[in-house]
């Protein structure tokens, strides 16, 4: 079969690899679409994945075309979105409900072959059936949405909160859509990319700007979300949190990224600084929200490109052009 392969640091190619075969409790999915993500760039840069080469792609959906000998939950022909999370279910973190922090954490498309290919293997437990009205090629959005749902689980946001989001790429826009539906009093977005900021305005924001100084909230925001991973944005956002407010590190920063904090202010103003890592008990809820129309795929997906153009698609994604880019095998 044809697949994208990150062969070494900085090098991605499209080549032929062996067809996958399912284990007893696994299925083979014919991939309809696979989204690109910041994690893919980190893998390309030599971070995150334990070893190369790897077939990337942890955001994908498709049709079941093969099932293992012990699979009864789905059948050939079913359309599914795939949760890429692979947990050991044995370590301290798994046993205390923090599976996303698993000591043996792994993921389809990160540590094992993923969905940037014609076919991919997944545990049947990771497959969520899609209702008839959901287009399979749109359902690659379910995985990133499940990360956003996890982010809001961490925030434990209350009704009437004032929210500031840094970044209006895919994840920032998803956090915007969830903020609107969780009773926020206002949702403001900051981004230096005019095209992306225009999309945020199209989805409906209270205010938007390239510089947060242009926004009128001198007392700060109850919830500040960084969806960029950019050091300057993170540093600025930490200073915009209102008293008793929360800062969520949601964007994936480079390993070397550093910012400074003000311990006295954190103490004196009871500010919470927290993070959200990937998916946790949120994939099925994201699938239901997606099926109920929480996102408009035509707005969120800016580019649908053939699998053969995967290396070029990575370059486009890294340049910040477009929103969600999906490859279509």
HELIX and SHEET records of a PDB file:
HELIX    1   1 UNK A   38  UNK A   44  1                                   7    
HELIX    2   2 UNK A   92  UNK A   95  1                                   4    
HELIX    3   3 UNK A   99  UNK A  101  5                                   3    
HELIX    4   4 UNK A  124  UNK A  126  5                                   3    
HELIX    5   5 UNK A  136  UNK A  138  5                                   3    
HELIX    6   6 UNK A  141  UNK A  155  1                                  15    
HELIX    7   7 UNK A  170  UNK A  181  1                                  12    
HELIX    8   8 UNK A  194  UNK A  203  1                                  10    
HELIX    9   9 UNK A  212  UNK A  214  5                                   3    
HELIX   10  10 UNK A  231  UNK A  238  1                                   8    
HELIX   11  11 UNK A  263  UNK A  268  1                                   6    
HELIX   12  12 UNK A  283  UNK A  291  1                                   9    
HELIX   13  13 UNK A  297  UNK A  300  1                                   4    
HELIX   14  14 UNK A  307  UNK A  309  5                                   3    
HELIX   15  15 UNK A  310  UNK A  319  1                                  10    
SHEET    1   A 2 UNK A   2  UNK A   8  0                                        
SHEET    2   A 2 UNK A  11  UNK A  16 -1                                        
SHEET    1   B 5 UNK A 119  UNK A 123  0                                        
SHEET    2   B 5 UNK A  26  UNK A  35 -1                                        
SHEET    3   B 5 UNK A  59  UNK A  67 -1                                        
SHEET    4   B 5 UNK A  79  UNK A  82 -1                                        
SHEET    5   B 5 UNK A 127  UNK A 129 -1                                        
SHEET    1   C 4 UNK A 119  UNK A 123  0                                        
SHEET    2   C 4 UNK A  26  UNK A  35 -1                                        
SHEET    3   C 4 UNK A 324  UNK A 328 -1                                        
SHEET    4   C 4 UNK A 301  UNK A 306  1                                        
SHEET    1   D 2 UNK A  85  UNK A  86  0                                        
SHEET    2   D 2 UNK A 106  UNK A 107 -1                                        
SHEET    1   E 6 UNK A 207  UNK A 209  0                                        
SHEET    2   E 6 UNK A 186  UNK A 190  1                                        
SHEET    3   E 6 UNK A 162  UNK A 166  1                                        
SHEET    4   E 6 UNK A 221  UNK A 226  1                                        
SHEET    5   E 6 UNK A 241  UNK A 249  1                                        
SHEET    6   E 6 UNK A 272  UNK A 275  1                                        
END                                                                             
